Amino acid sequence: MSEKLSSASIYLTIRETADLLQVSERTIHRWTKAGLRVVKIGQITRIYYQDLENFLNSQKENSQQNQG
């Protein structure tokens, strides 16, 4: 994923995050309820790229622990 973005200090919208990961916006909203951190700027919700990476890595680790 880091090849697609040149800087790790990027804030993404819900739509940009969904497009980047090729999932639905609804999935991103579910992830925010599951612990993906967001920043609200007025009425706009942004996701810090590093928080997204951390969330995905933690989900991957949890999945691996549950399997073995």
mmCIF file as Biopython writes it, N, C-alpha, C and O atoms, coordinates in Angstrom:
data_model
#
loop_
_atom_site.group_PDB
_atom_site.id
_atom_site.type_symbol
_atom_site.label_atom_id
_atom_site.label_alt_id
_atom_site.label_comp_id
_atom_site.label_asym_id
_atom_site.label_entity_id
_atom_site.label_seq_id
_atom_site.pdbx_PDB_ins_code
_atom_site.Cartn_x
_atom_site.Cartn_y
_atom_site.Cartn_z
_atom_site.occupancy
_atom_site.B_iso_or_equiv
_atom_site.auth_seq_id
_atom_site.auth_asym_id
_atom_site.pdbx_PDB_model_num
ATOM 1   N N  . MET A ? 1  ? 0.821   -1.191  0.000  1.0 0.0 1  A 1 
ATOM 2   C CA . MET A ? 1  ? 0.000   0.000   0.000  1.0 0.0 1  A 1 
ATOM 3   C C  . MET A ? 1  ? 0.857   1.244   0.000  1.0 0.0 1  A 1 
ATOM 4   O O  . MET A ? 1  ? 0.464   2.237   -0.612 1.0 0.0 1  A 1 
ATOM 5   N N  . SER A ? 2  ? 2.004   1.248   0.650  1.0 0.0 2  A 1 
ATOM 6   C CA . SER A ? 2  ? 2.810   2.448   0.751  1.0 0.0 2  A 1 
ATOM 7   C C  . SER A ? 2  ? 3.386   2.881   -0.598 1.0 0.0 2  A 1 
ATOM 8   O O  . SER A ? 2  ? 3.787   4.036   -0.738 1.0 0.0 2  A 1 
ATOM 9   N N  . GLU A ? 3  ? 3.441   1.988   -1.601 1.0 0.0 3  A 1 
ATOM 10  C CA . GLU A ? 3  ? 3.918   2.384   -2.912 1.0 0.0 3  A 1 
ATOM 11  C C  . GLU A ? 3  ? 2.965   3.362   -3.577 1.0 0.0 3  A 1 
ATOM 12  O O  . GLU A ? 3  ? 3.390   4.179   -4.394 1.0 0.0 3  A 1 
ATOM 13  N N  . LYS A ? 4  ? 1.690   3.293   -3.242 1.0 0.0 4  A 1 
ATOM 14  C CA . LYS A ? 4  ? 0.696   4.144   -3.881 1.0 0.0 4  A 1 
ATOM 15  C C  . LYS A ? 4  ? 0.714   5.568   -3.337 1.0 0.0 4  A 1 
ATOM 16  O O  . LYS A ? 4  ? 0.247   6.486   -4.013 1.0 0.0 4  A 1 
ATOM 17  N N  . LEU A ? 5  ? 1.229   5.770   -2.156 1.0 0.0 5  A 1 
ATOM 18  C CA . LEU A ? 5  ? 1.287   7.097   -1.562 1.0 0.0 5  A 1 
ATOM 19  C C  . LEU A ? 5  ? 2.737   7.438   -1.266 1.0 0.0 5  A 1 
ATOM 20  O O  . LEU A ? 5  ? 3.469   6.643   -0.676 1.0 0.0 5  A 1 
ATOM 21  N N  . SER A ? 6  ? 3.139   8.622   -1.682 1.0 0.0 6  A 1 
ATOM 22  C CA . SER A ? 6  ? 4.539   8.990   -1.511 1.0 0.0 6  A 1 
ATOM 23  C C  . SER A ? 6  ? 4.837   9.523   -0.123 1.0 0.0 6  A 1 
ATOM 24  O O  . SER A ? 6  ? 5.994   9.520   0.298  1.0 0.0 6  A 1 
ATOM 25  N N  . SER A ? 7  ? 3.828   9.978   0.596  1.0 0.0 7  A 1 
ATOM 26  C CA . SER A ? 7  ? 4.063   10.558  1.913  1.0 0.0 7  A 1 
ATOM 27  C C  . SER A ? 7  ? 3.139   9.921   2.937  1.0 0.0 7  A 1 
ATOM 28  O O  . SER A ? 7  ? 1.944   9.746   2.699  1.0 0.0 7  A 1 
ATOM 29  N N  . ALA A ? 8  ? 3.720   9.578   4.087  1.0 0.0 8  A 1 
ATOM 30  C CA . ALA A ? 8  ? 2.920   8.957   5.142  1.0 0.0 8  A 1 
ATOM 31  C C  . ALA A ? 8  ? 2.190   9.997   5.978  1.0 0.0 8  A 1 
ATOM 32  O O  . ALA A ? 8  ? 1.481   9.631   6.916  1.0 0.0 8  A 1 
ATOM 33  N N  . SER A ? 9  ? 2.340   11.283  5.670  1.0 0.0 9  A 1 
ATOM 34  C CA . SER A ? 9  ? 1.654   12.321  6.437  1.0 0.0 9  A 1 
ATOM 35  C C  . SER A ? 9  ? 0.447   12.850  5.664  1.0 0.0 9  A 1 
ATOM 36  O O  . SER A ? 9  ? 0.206   14.056  5.610  1.0 0.0 9  A 1 
ATOM 37  N N  . ILE A ? 10 ? -0.289  11.945  5.080  1.0 0.0 10 A 1 
ATOM 38  C CA . ILE A ? 10 ? -1.444  12.294  4.262  1.0 0.0 10 A 1 
ATOM 39  C C  . ILE A ? 10 ? -2.727  11.965  5.015  1.0 0.0 10 A 1 
ATOM 40  O O  . ILE A ? 10 ? -2.830  10.932  5.675  1.0 0.0 10 A 1 
ATOM 41  N N  . TYR A ? 11 ? -3.702  12.864  4.902  1.0 0.0 11 A 1 
ATOM 42  C CA . TYR A ? 11 ? -5.034  12.609  5.424  1.0 0.0 11 A 1 
ATOM 43  C C  . TYR A ? 11 ? -5.938  12.274  4.258  1.0 0.0 11 A 1 
ATOM 44  O O  . TYR A ? 11 ? -5.956  12.987  3.254  1.0 0.0 11 A 1 
ATOM 45  N N  . LEU A ? 12 ? -6.688  11.193  4.387  1.0 0.0 12 A 1 
ATOM 46  C CA . LEU A ? 12 ? -7.567  10.721  3.324  1.0 0.0 12 A 1 
ATOM 47  C C  . LEU A ? 12 ? -9.021  10.877  3.726  1.0 0.0 12 A 1 
ATOM 48  O O  . LEU A ? 12 ? -9.356  10.795  4.907  1.0 0.0 12 A 1 
ATOM 49  N N  . THR A ? 13 ? -9.879  11.102  2.752  1.0 0.0 13 A 1 
ATOM 50  C CA . THR A ? 13 ? -11.312 11.071  3.008  1.0 0.0 13 A 1 
ATOM 51  C C  . THR A ? 13 ? -11.755 9.609   3.071  1.0 0.0 13 A 1 
ATOM 52  O O  . THR A ? 13 ? -10.993 8.699   2.743  1.0 0.0 13 A 1 
ATOM 53  N N  . ILE A ? 14 ? -12.979 9.407   3.493  1.0 0.0 14 A 1 
ATOM 54  C CA . ILE A ? 14 ? -13.549 8.053   3.513  1.0 0.0 14 A 1 
ATOM 55  C C  . ILE A ? 14 ? -13.517 7.474   2.097  1.0 0.0 14 A 1 
ATOM 56  O O  . ILE A ? 14 ? -13.123 6.324   1.902  1.0 0.0 14 A 1 
ATOM 57  N N  . ARG A ? 15 ? -13.927 8.261   1.127  1.0 0.0 15 A 1 
ATOM 58  C CA . ARG A ? 15 ? -13.966 7.789   -0.263 1.0 0.0 15 A 1 
ATOM 59  C C  . ARG A ? 15 ? -12.565 7.462   -0.775 1.0 0.0 15 A 1 
ATOM 60  O O  . ARG A ? 15 ? -12.369 6.430   -1.417 1.0 0.0 15 A 1 
ATOM 61  N N  . GLU A ? 16 ? -11.591 8.328   -0.500 1.0 0.0 16 A 1 
ATOM 62  C CA . GLU A ? 16 ? -10.224 8.070   -0.946 1.0 0.0 16 A 1 
ATOM 63  C C  . GLU A ? 16 ? -9.670  6.790   -0.317 1.0 0.0 16 A 1 
ATOM 64  O O  . GLU A ? 16 ? -8.978  6.009   -0.971 1.0 0.0 16 A 1 
ATOM 65  N N  . THR A ? 17 ? -9.983  6.594   0.946  1.0 0.0 17 A 1 
ATOM 66  C CA . THR A ? 17 ? -9.527  5.392   1.642  1.0 0.0 17 A 1 
ATOM 67  C C  . THR A ? 17 ? -10.147 4.143   1.015  1.0 0.0 17 A 1 
ATOM 68  O O  . THR A ? 17 ? -9.464  3.148   0.774  1.0 0.0 17 A 1 
ATOM 69  N N  . ALA A ? 18 ? -11.440 4.216   0.758  1.0 0.0 18 A 1 
ATOM 70  C CA . ALA A ? 18 ? -12.135 3.086   0.134  1.0 0.0 18 A 1 
ATOM 71  C C  . ALA A ? 18 ? -11.573 2.804   -1.251 1.0 0.0 18 A 1 
ATOM 72  O O  . ALA A ? 18 ? -11.352 1.646   -1.605 1.0 0.0 18 A 1 
ATOM 73  N N  . ASP A ? 19 ? -11.341 3.837   -2.029 1.0 0.0 19 A 1 
ATOM 74  C CA . ASP A ? 19 ? -10.782 3.656   -3.376 1.0 0.0 19 A 1 
ATOM 75  C C  . ASP A ? 19 ? -9.386  3.054   -3.314 1.0 0.0 19 A 1 
ATOM 76  O O  . ASP A ? 19 ? -9.056  2.157   -4.091 1.0 0.0 19 A 1 
ATOM 77  N N  . LEU A ? 20 ? -8.575  3.539   -2.400 1.0 0.0 20 A 1 
ATOM 78  C CA . LEU A ? 20 ? -7.205  3.046   -2.259 1.0 0.0 20 A 1 
ATOM 79  C C  . LEU A ? 20 ? -7.173  1.553   -1.951 1.0 0.0 20 A 1 
ATOM 80  O O  . LEU A ? 20 ? -6.362  0.808   -2.500 1.0 0.0 20 A 1 
ATOM 81  N N  . LEU A ? 21 ? -8.075  1.128   -1.058 1.0 0.0 21 A 1 
ATOM 82  C CA . LEU A ? 21 ? -8.094  -0.268  -0.622 1.0 0.0 21 A 1 
ATOM 83  C C  . LEU A ? 21 ? -9.048  -1.145  -1.431 1.0 0.0 21 A 1 
ATOM 84  O O  . LEU A ? 21 ? -9.128  -2.354  -1.211 1.0 0.0 21 A 1 
ATOM 85  N N  . GLN A ? 22 ? -9.766  -0.531  -2.361 1.0 0.0 22 A 1 
ATOM 86  C CA . GLN A ? 22 ? -10.737 -1.227  -3.199 1.0 0.0 22 A 1 
ATOM 87  C C  . GLN A ? 22 ? -11.794 -1.938  -2.364 1.0 0.0 22 A 1 
ATOM 88  O O  . GLN A ? 22 ? -12.101 -3.110  -2.580 1.0 0.0 22 A 1 
ATOM 89  N N  . VAL A ? 23 ? -12.342 -1.195  -1.405 1.0 0.0 23 A 1 
ATOM 90  C CA . VAL A ? 23 ? -13.461 -1.668  -0.589 1.0 0.0 23 A 1 
ATOM 91  C C  . VAL A ? 23 ? -14.536 -0.589  -0.626 1.0 0.0 23 A 1 
ATOM 92  O O  . VAL A ? 23 ? -14.312 0.498   -1.158 1.0 0.0 23 A 1 
ATOM 93  N N  . SER A ? 24 ? -15.686 -0.886  -0.069 1.0 0.0 24 A 1 
ATOM 94  C CA . SER A ? 24 ? -16.768 0.094   -0.074 1.0 0.0 24 A 1 
ATOM 95  C C  . SER A ? 24 ? -16.572 1.127   1.038  1.0 0.0 24 A 1 
ATOM 96  O O  . SER A ? 24 ? -15.857 0.890   2.011  1.0 0.0 24 A 1 
ATOM 97  N N  . GLU A ? 25 ? -17.221 2.265   0.868  1.0 0.0 25 A 1 
ATOM 98  C CA . GLU A ? 25 ? -17.203 3.284   1.913  1.0 0.0 25 A 1 
ATOM 99  C C  . GLU A ? 25 ? -17.852 2.738   3.182  1.0 0.0 25 A 1 
ATOM 100 O O  . GLU A ? 25 ? -17.461 3.100   4.291  1.0 0.0 25 A 1 
ATOM 101 N N  . ARG A ? 26 ? -18.832 1.879   3.016  1.0 0.0 26 A 1 
ATOM 102 C CA . ARG A ? 26 ? -19.487 1.269   4.182  1.0 0.0 26 A 1 
ATOM 103 C C  . ARG A ? 26 ? -18.482 0.453   5.006  1.0 0.0 26 A 1 
ATOM 104 O O  . ARG A ? 26 ? -18.526 0.464   6.236  1.0 0.0 26 A 1 
ATOM 105 N N  . THR A ? 27 ? -17.587 -0.245  4.324  1.0 0.0 27 A 1 
ATOM 106 C CA . THR A ? 27 ? -16.546 -1.000  5.029  1.0 0.0 27 A 1 
ATOM 107 C C  . THR A ? 27 ? -15.678 -0.060  5.862  1.0 0.0 27 A 1 
ATOM 108 O O  . THR A ? 27 ? -15.357 -0.367  7.010  1.0 0.0 27 A 1 
ATOM 109 N N  . ILE A ? 28 ? -15.301 1.070   5.298  1.0 0.0 28 A 1 
ATOM 110 C CA . ILE A ? 28 ? -14.477 2.036   6.028  1.0 0.0 28 A 1 
ATOM 111 C C  . ILE A ? 28 ? -15.237 2.541   7.254  1.0 0.0 28 A 1 
ATOM 112 O O  . ILE A ? 28 ? -14.654 2.675   8.331  1.0 0.0 28 A 1 
ATOM 113 N N  . HIS A ? 29 ? -16.516 2.819   7.102  1.0 0.0 29 A 1 
ATOM 114 C CA . HIS A ? 29 ? -17.328 3.251   8.253  1.0 0.0 29 A 1 
ATOM 115 C C  . HIS A ? 29 ? -17.379 2.161   9.325  1.0 0.0 29 A 1 
ATOM 116 O O  . HIS A ? 29 ? -17.320 2.470   10.515 1.0 0.0 29 A 1 
ATOM 117 N N  . ARG A ? 30 ? -17.489 0.899   8.925  1.0 0.0 30 A 1 
ATOM 118 C CA . ARG A ? 30 ? -17.467 -0.196  9.900  1.0 0.0 30 A 1 
ATOM 119 C C  . ARG A ? 30 ? -16.129 -0.252  10.618 1.0 0.0 30 A 1 
ATOM 120 O O  . ARG A ? 30 ? -16.072 -0.480  11.826 1.0 0.0 30 A 1 
ATOM 121 N N  . TRP A ? 31 ? -15.055 -0.042  9.870  1.0 0.0 31 A 1 
ATOM 122 C CA . TRP A ? 31 ? -13.732 -0.056  10.480 1.0 0.0 31 A 1 
ATOM 123 C C  . TRP A ? 31 ? -13.566 1.079   11.486 1.0 0.0 31 A 1 
ATOM 124 O O  . TRP A ? 31 ? -12.895 0.910   12.504 1.0 0.0 31 A 1 
ATOM 125 N N  . THR A ? 32 ? -14.170 2.232   11.210 1.0 0.0 32 A 1 
ATOM 126 C CA . THR A ? 32 ? -14.064 3.332   12.177 1.0 0.0 32 A 1 
ATOM 127 C C  . THR A ? 32 ? -14.773 2.962   13.473 1.0 0.0 32 A 1 
ATOM 128 O O  . THR A ? 32 ? -14.334 3.346   14.557 1.0 0.0 32 A 1 
ATOM 129 N N  . LYS A ? 33 ? -15.856 2.227   13.362 1.0 0.0 33 A 1 
ATOM 130 C CA . LYS A ? 33 ? -16.559 1.775   14.568 1.0 0.0 33 A 1 
ATOM 131 C C  . LYS A ? 33 ? -15.782 0.673   15.284 1.0 0.0 33 A 1 
ATOM 132 O O  . LYS A ? 33 ? -15.962 0.449   16.481 1.0 0.0 33 A 1 
ATOM 133 N N  . ALA A ? 34 ? -14.910 -0.017  14.529 1.0 0.0 34 A 1 
ATOM 134 C CA . ALA A ? 34 ? -14.097 -1.096  15.102 1.0 0.0 34 A 1 
ATOM 135 C C  . ALA A ? 34 ? -12.761 -0.584  15.627 1.0 0.0 34 A 1 
ATOM 136 O O  . ALA A ? 34 ? -11.958 -1.366  16.138 1.0 0.0 34 A 1 
ATOM 137 N N  . GLY A ? 35 ? -12.512 0.725   15.508 1.0 0.0 35 A 1 
ATOM 138 C CA . GLY A ? 35 ? -11.301 1.269   16.098 1.0 0.0 35 A 1 
ATOM 139 C C  . GLY A ? 35 ? -10.393 2.063   15.186 1.0 0.0 35 A 1 
ATOM 140 O O  . GLY A ? 35 ? -9.402  2.618   15.661 1.0 0.0 35 A 1 
ATOM 141 N N  . LEU A ? 36 ? -10.684 2.143   13.897 1.0 0.0 36 A 1 
ATOM 142 C CA . LEU A ? 36 ? -9.880  2.971   13.000 1.0 0.0 36 A 1 
ATOM 143 C C  . LEU A ? 36 ? -10.088 4.428   13.383 1.0 0.0 36 A 1 
ATOM 144 O O  . LEU A ? 36 ? -11.209 4.937   13.361 1.0 0.0 36 A 1 
ATOM 145 N N  . ARG A ? 37 ? -8.998  5.087   13.733 1.0 0.0 37 A 1 
ATOM 146 C CA . ARG A ? 37 ? -9.092  6.478   14.190 1.0 0.0 37 A 1 
ATOM 147 C C  . ARG A ? 37 ? -9.367  7.418   13.033 1.0 0.0 37 A 1 
ATOM 148 O O  . ARG A ? 37 ? -8.838  7.248   11.935 1.0 0.0 37 A 1 
ATOM 149 N N  . VAL A ? 38 ? -10.198 8.410   13.294 1.0 0.0 38 A 1 
ATOM 150 C CA . VAL A ? 38 ? -10.513 9.434   12.304 1.0 0.0 38 A 1 
ATOM 151 C C  . VAL A ? 38 ? -10.338 10.809  12.939 1.0 0.0 38 A 1 
ATOM 152 O O  . VAL A ? 38 ? -10.332 10.957  14.161 1.0 0.0 38 A 1 
ATOM 153 N N  . VAL A ? 39 ? -10.196 11.791  12.087 1.0 0.0 39 A 1 
ATOM 154 C CA . VAL A ? 39 ? -10.134 13.184  12.512 1.0 0.0 39 A 1 
ATOM 155 C C  . VAL A ? 39 ? -11.294 13.893  11.850 1.0 0.0 39 A 1 
ATOM 156 O O  . VAL A ? 39 ? -11.481 13.797  10.637 1.0 0.0 39 A 1 
ATOM 157 N N  . LYS A ? 40 ? -12.077 14.609  12.649 1.0 0.0 40 A 1 
ATOM 158 C CA . LYS A ? 40 ? -13.194 15.376  12.106 1.0 0.0 40 A 1 
ATOM 159 C C  . LYS A ? 40 ? -12.742 16.822  11.947 1.0 0.0 40 A 1 
ATOM 160 O O  . LYS A ? 40 ? -12.319 17.463  12.909 1.0 0.0 40 A 1 
ATOM 161 N N  . ILE A ? 41 ? -12.835 17.321  10.735 1.0 0.0 41 A 1 
ATOM 162 C CA . ILE A ? 41 ? -12.525 18.715  10.441 1.0 0.0 41 A 1 
ATOM 163 C C  . ILE A ? 41 ? -13.830 19.333  9.956  1.0 0.0 41 A 1 
ATOM 164 O O  . ILE A ? 41 ? -14.203 19.203  8.790  1.0 0.0 41 A 1 
ATOM 165 N N  . GLY A ? 42 ? -14.509 20.002  10.869 1.0 0.0 42 A 1 
ATOM 166 C CA . GLY A ? 42 ? -15.855 20.475  10.548 1.0 0.0 42 A 1 
ATOM 167 C C  . GLY A ? 42 ? -16.748 19.268  10.366 1.0 0.0 42 A 1 
ATOM 168 O O  . GLY A ? 42 ? -16.882 18.442  11.268 1.0 0.0 42 A 1 
ATOM 169 N N  . GLN A ? 43 ? -17.356 19.168  9.205  1.0 0.0 43 A 1 
ATOM 170 C CA . GLN A ? 43 ? -18.211 18.017  8.912  1.0 0.0 43 A 1 
ATOM 171 C C  . GLN A ? 43 ? -17.492 16.965  8.070  1.0 0.0 43 A 1 
ATOM 172 O O  . GLN A ? 43 ? -18.083 15.961  7.674  1.0 0.0 43 A 1 
ATOM 173 N N  . ILE A ? 44 ? -16.220 17.205  7.807  1.0 0.0 44 A 1 
ATOM 174 C CA . ILE A ? 44 ? -15.443 16.279  6.977  1.0 0.0 44 A 1 
ATOM 175 C C  . ILE A ? 44 ? -14.658 15.324  7.866  1.0 0.0 44 A 1 
ATOM 176 O O  . ILE A ? 44 ? -13.985 15.742  8.808  1.0 0.0 44 A 1 
ATOM 177 N N  . THR A ? 45 ? -14.753 14.052  7.555  1.0 0.0 45 A 1 
ATOM 178 C CA . THR A ? 45 ? -14.015 13.029  8.282  1.0 0.0 45 A 1 
ATOM 179 C C  . THR A ? 45 ? -12.773 12.672  7.474  1.0 0.0 45 A 1 
ATOM 180 O O  . THR A ? 45 ? -12.857 12.390  6.279  1.0 0.0 45 A 1 
ATOM 181 N N  . ARG A ? 46 ? -11.624 12.690  8.138  1.0 0.0 46 A 1 
ATOM 182 C CA . ARG A ? 46 ? -10.357 12.334  7.489  1.0 0.0 46 A 1 
ATOM 183 C C  . ARG A ? 46 ? -9.692  11.202  8.253  1.0 0.0 46 A 1 
ATOM 184 O O  . ARG A ? 46 ? -9.865  11.060  9.463  1.0 0.0 46 A 1 
ATOM 185 N N  . ILE A ? 47 ? -8.937  10.411  7.531  1.0 0.0 47 A 1 
ATOM 186 C CA . ILE A ? 47 ? -8.188  9.302   8.122  1.0 0.0 47 A 1 
ATOM 187 C C  . ILE A ? 47 ? -6.716  9.547   7.850  1.0 0.0 47 A 1 
ATOM 188 O O  . ILE A ? 47 ? -6.297  9.691   6.702  1.0 0.0 47 A 1 
ATOM 189 N N  . TYR A ? 48 ? -5.939  9.592   8.916  1.0 0.0 48 A 1 
ATOM 190 C CA . TYR A ? 48 ? -4.499  9.759   8.792  1.0 0.0 48 A 1 
ATOM 191 C C  . TYR A ? 48 ? -3.926  8.463   8.247  1.0 0.0 48 A 1 
ATOM 192 O O  . TYR A ? 48 ? -4.220  7.384   8.762  1.0 0.0 48 A 1 
ATOM 193 N N  . TYR A ? 49 ? -3.118  8.565   7.219  1.0 0.0 49 A 1 
ATOM 194 C CA . TYR A ? 49 ? -2.595  7.384   6.532  1.0 0.0 49 A 1 
ATOM 195 C C  . TYR A ? 49 ? -1.899  6.424   7.497  1.0 0.0 49 A 1 
ATOM 196 O O  . TYR A ? 49 ? -2.090  5.211   7.409  1.0 0.0 49 A 1 
ATOM 197 N N  . GLN A ? 50 ? -1.096  6.959   8.412  1.0 0.0 50 A 1 
ATOM 198 C CA . GLN A ? 50 ? -0.364  6.097   9.358  1.0 0.0 50 A 1 
ATOM 199 C C  . GLN A ? 50 ? -1.338  5.346   10.267 1.0 0.0 50 A 1 
ATOM 200 O O  . GLN A ? 50 ? -1.100  4.186   10.601 1.0 0.0 50 A 1 
ATOM 201 N N  . ASP A ? 51 ? -2.435  5.999   10.670 1.0 0.0 51 A 1 
ATOM 202 C CA . ASP A ? 51 ? -3.452  5.316   11.474 1.0 0.0 51 A 1 
ATOM 203 C C  . ASP A ? 51 ? -4.099  4.188   10.686 1.0 0.0 51 A 1 
ATOM 204 O O  . ASP A ? 51 ? -4.412  3.137   11.246 1.0 0.0 51 A 1 
ATOM 205 N N  . LEU A ? 52 ? -4.300  4.395   9.402  1.0 0.0 52 A 1 
ATOM 206 C CA . LEU A ? 52 ? -4.866  3.354   8.545  1.0 0.0 52 A 1 
ATOM 207 C C  . LEU A ? 52 ? -3.922  2.147   8.488  1.0 0.0 52 A 1 
ATOM 208 O O  . LEU A ? 52 ? -4.354  1.005   8.651  1.0 0.0 52 A 1 
ATOM 209 N N  . GLU A ? 53 ? -2.649  2.406   8.258  1.0 0.0 53 A 1 
ATOM 210 C CA . GLU A ? 53 ? -1.677  1.313   8.230  1.0 0.0 53 A 1 
ATOM 211 C C  . GLU A ? 53 ? -1.638  0.563   9.557  1.0 0.0 53 A 1 
ATOM 212 O O  . GLU A ? 53 ? -1.608  -0.667  9.580  1.0 0.0 53 A 1 
ATOM 213 N N  . ASN A ? 54 ? -1.637  1.306   10.662 1.0 0.0 54 A 1 
ATOM 214 C CA . ASN A ? 54 ? -1.611  0.676   11.986 1.0 0.0 54 A 1 
ATOM 215 C C  . ASN A ? 54 ? -2.850  -0.189  12.200 1.0 0.0 54 A 1 
ATOM 216 O O  . ASN A ? 54 ? -2.749  -1.301  12.719 1.0 0.0 54 A 1 
ATOM 217 N N  . PHE A ? 55 ? -4.002  0.312   11.808 1.0 0.0 55 A 1 
ATOM 218 C CA . PHE A ? 55 ? -5.249  -0.438  11.961 1.0 0.0 55 A 1 
ATOM 219 C C  . PHE A ? 55 ? -5.207  -1.722  11.144 1.0 0.0 55 A 1 
ATOM 220 O O  . PHE A ? 55 ? -5.550  -2.793  11.645 1.0 0.0 55 A 1 
ATOM 221 N N  . LEU A ? 56 ? -4.787  -1.617  9.892  1.0 0.0 56 A 1 
ATOM 222 C CA . LEU A ? 56 ? -4.743  -2.807  9.029  1.0 0.0 56 A 1 
ATOM 223 C C  . LEU A ? 56 ? -3.750  -3.835  9.563  1.0 0.0 56 A 1 
ATOM 224 O O  . LEU A ? 56 ? -4.022  -5.035  9.539  1.0 0.0 56 A 1 
ATOM 225 N N  . ASN A ? 57 ? -2.607  -3.370  10.039 1.0 0.0 57 A 1 
ATOM 226 C CA . ASN A ? 57 ? -1.622  -4.296  10.612 1.0 0.0 57 A 1 
ATOM 227 C C  . ASN A ? 57 ? -2.162  -4.981  11.855 1.0 0.0 57 A 1 
ATOM 228 O O  . ASN A ? 57 ? -1.933  -6.175  12.048 1.0 0.0 57 A 1 
ATOM 229 N N  . SER A ? 58 ? -2.876  -4.247  12.706 1.0 0.0 58 A 1 
ATOM 230 C CA . SER A ? 58 ? -3.433  -4.855  13.917 1.0 0.0 58 A 1 
ATOM 231 C C  . SER A ? 58 ? -4.519  -5.865  13.572 1.0 0.0 58 A 1 
ATOM 232 O O  . SER A ? 58 ? -4.642  -6.894  14.235 1.0 0.0 58 A 1 
ATOM 233 N N  . GLN A ? 59 ? -5.305  -5.580  12.540 1.0 0.0 59 A 1 
ATOM 234 C CA . GLN A ? 59 ? -6.334  -6.525  12.113 1.0 0.0 59 A 1 
ATOM 235 C C  . GLN A ? 59 ? -5.699  -7.791  11.559 1.0 0.0 59 A 1 
ATOM 236 O O  . GLN A ? 59 ? -6.195  -8.895  11.783 1.0 0.0 59 A 1 
ATOM 237 N N  . LYS A ? 60 ? -4.608  -7.625  10.841 1.0 0.0 60 A 1 
ATOM 238 C CA . LYS A ? 60 ? -3.903  -8.767  10.274 1.0 0.0 60 A 1 
ATOM 239 C C  . LYS A ? 60 ? -3.327  -9.631  11.392 1.0 0.0 60 A 1 
ATOM 240 O O  . LYS A ? 60 ? -3.426  -10.857 11.350 1.0 0.0 60 A 1 
ATOM 241 N N  . GLU A ? 61 ? -2.727  -8.985  12.392 1.0 0.0 61 A 1 
ATOM 242 C CA . GLU A ? 61 ? -2.165  -9.730  13.542 1.0 0.0 61 A 1 
ATOM 243 C C  . GLU A ? 61 ? -3.258  -10.466 14.300 1.0 0.0 61 A 1 
ATOM 244 O O  . GLU A ? 61 ? -3.078  -11.623 14.679 1.0 0.0 61 A 1 
ATOM 245 N N  . ASN A ? 62 ? -4.387  -9.808  14.525 1.0 0.0 62 A 1 
ATOM 246 C CA . ASN A ? 62 ? -5.514  -10.439 15.231 1.0 0.0 62 A 1 
ATOM 247 C C  . ASN A ? 62 ? -6.023  -11.647 14.456 1.0 0.0 62 A 1 
ATOM 248 O O  . ASN A ? 62 ? -6.347  -12.678 15.045 1.0 0.0 62 A 1 
ATOM 249 N N  . SER A ? 63 ? -6.091  -11.519 13.143 1.0 0.0 63 A 1 
ATOM 250 C CA . SER A ? 63 ? -6.557  -12.610 12.310 1.0 0.0 63 A 1 
ATOM 251 C C  . SER A ? 63 ? -5.600  -13.808 12.390 1.0 0.0 63 A 1 
ATOM 252 O O  . SER A ? 63 ? -6.033  -14.957 12.476 1.0 0.0 63 A 1 
ATOM 253 N N  . GLN A ? 64 ? -4.317  -13.524 12.360 1.0 0.0 64 A 1 
ATOM 254 C CA . GLN A ? 64 ? -3.314  -14.592 12.432 1.0 0.0 64 A 1 
ATOM 255 C C  . GLN A ? 64 ? -3.344  -15.274 13.795 1.0 0.0 64 A 1 
ATOM 256 O O  . GLN A ? 64 ? -3.173  -16.490 13.872 1.0 0.0 64 A 1 
ATOM 257 N N  . GLN A ? 65 ? -3.555  -14.526 14.863 1.0 0.0 65 A 1 
ATOM 258 C CA . GLN A ? 65 ? -3.620  -15.105 16.206 1.0 0.0 65 A 1 
ATOM 259 C C  . GLN A ? 65 ? -4.843  -15.995 16.352 1.0 0.0 65 A 1 
ATOM 260 O O  . GLN A ? 65 ? -4.781  -17.039 17.002 1.0 0.0 65 A 1 
ATOM 261 N N  . ASN A ? 66 ? -5.937  -15.593 15.758 1.0 0.0 66 A 1 
ATOM 262 C CA . ASN A ? 66 ? -7.163  -16.387 15.848 1.0 0.0 66 A 1 
ATOM 263 C C  . ASN A ? 66 ? -7.061  -17.685 15.048 1.0 0.0 66 A 1 
ATOM 264 O O  . ASN A ? 66 ? -7.755  -18.656 15.349 1.0 0.0 66 A 1 
ATOM 265 N N  . GLN A ? 67 ? -6.209  -17.704 14.042 1.0 0.0 67 A 1 
ATOM 266 C CA . GLN A ? 67 ? -6.061  -18.900 13.218 1.0 0.0 67 A 1 
ATOM 267 C C  . GLN A ? 67 ? -5.089  -19.913 13.810 1.0 0.0 67 A 1 
ATOM 268 O O  . GLN A ? 67 ? -5.188  -21.108 13.533 1.0 0.0 67 A 1 
ATOM 269 N N  . GLY A ? 68 ? -4.173  -19.449 14.607 1.0 0.0 68 A 1 
ATOM 270 C CA . GLY A ? 68 ? -3.148  -20.385 15.067 1.0 0.0 68 A 1 
ATOM 271 C C  . GLY A ? 68 ? -2.939  -20.292 16.490 1.0 0.0 68 A 1 
ATOM 272 O O  . GLY A ? 68 ? -2.107  -21.014 17.040 1.0 0.0 68 A 1 
#
